[in-house]
Amino acid sequence: MKSTASSVEGYLDSVDATWKAMIVKLRNVIKENLPPGFAETMSHGMIGYVVPLDLYPNGYHVNPKEPLPYIDIAARKNNVAMYHMGLHGNAEIRAWFVDSYIAIYERPLDMGKGCFRFKNDALLPYDLIKELVRKISVEGYIEGYERARKGT
């Protein structure tokens, strides 16, 4: 279910107790490892990390009212989800993350087209996410996004 919270704190207050500790820890890992330039906000009913409009005034899908999304995290009914837009245009980093997860947990990653789903804390790879978050700078993300836009 999409949250109607207008602030990150409001979102965290509304998270079901089943997922709250995971969301708080995941948020802290992202914030502590996020390269300079990204900003935390509420984005599409989730906690989001975006390229602010002052760094990328074109905005998402050339909408100067919407900042370019990078990572979103959310507590869902049956899992905690992490959406990482930087992996859409970067097959090498995506493969590294998926392969590393499988090597650590000896099981496939529960993933959809644009998200990773974690059903319990023991399967949420915080150390791997630290590395993932550090891998793409805001400049590198913008370059990849623009390359992908030109290709569509």
Buried (B, 14 or more C-beta within 10 A) or exposed (E): EEBEBEEBEEBBEEBEEEBBEBBEBBBEBBBEBBBEBBBBBBBEBBBBBBBBBEBBEBBBEEEEEBBBBBBBBBBBEEBBBBBBBBBBBBEEBBEBBBEBBEEEEEEEBBBEEEBBBBBEEEBBBBEBBEBBBEBBBBEEBBEBBBEEEEEE
